Amino acid sequence: MKIPKILKQIKKLEKQYSSLEKEIKINKLLNSELNSYLEKDKQDFKKLWIKYINFFLELQKLIKVLKYRRFFFFINYNNLLLRKYILIFYFNSIIKLRKSFWENEEFIRTFLWENFKKDYETFAKYIYKPNYINLINTPILFIKAFSKLIEKKIHYLFSDKYLEINYNNRFFTDYNNIYFYMKNRIDKILFYLLKNIWNLINKIKFTSRKKWLINKKNLQKYLDIAEPWDILLTRWNWEASNLSILGFWKHMSMYLYYRKFNFS
């Protein structure tokens, strides 16, 4: 891809992100101080997130196109500079997006995780590939040393404002992204293990004793005399699952038996 075409695409993505920033600032789901999330607000946020998905996917395509190392000793410094710039832009976009979540961060991350295959975590972790981090951390002076090999039309990217990240923002974003990533993975594994372990335990019975239990005959006697809105309380006896839940009458179900109402 030629440099003029890449620059045009970069400017288009910058305008797109600027527009997204304005939209996310007024989004009700992110600015709910009462933590009250209406269904309409959720739907509006879903539509906004689809725009973010398209934005990050376009950025990722651009990053992949700009391969700067053709051979071990040969580097395309034009692509190197452009790729570093786009990676910084990508990283700063992630930082700004995370900051916009405000105190609703945990809810928003979970909400996106439950509703989208490509959630915030998908795009956040993309930037932590070793070769990307290595390029992000590459000193500007190193690239400037080869300025004679770089086309003049992209020399303006040598500015610190384009090629540097605020380290305080980066530290907190990296910390939060790693923390939530690990938390989600651990929670998912624990949920899977506990679900399957307790399902197995739930099938264990310590006795097959049936004495004193309500049988079908007794139940039918009750149904014959039951009135509308009567409640029958039942429990499980001698089930292994009782061991895992604290409290009295751990497994109690309420069955409502109705007769047809005669409105005539």
ABEGO torsion letter per residue (X at the ends): XBAAAAAAAAAAAAAAAAAAAAAAAABAAAABAAGBBBAAAAAAAAAAAAAAAAAAAAAAAAAAABBABABAABBBAAAAAAAAAAAAAAAAAAAAAAAAAEAAAAAAAAAAAAABABBAAAAAAAAABAAAAAAAABBAAAAAAAAAABBAAAAAAABAAAABBBAAAAAAAAAAAAAAAAAAAAAAAAAAAAAAAAAAAAABBABABABGBBBAAAAAAAAAABBBGBBBBBBBBGBAAAAABBEBGABBBBBBBBBBBBAX
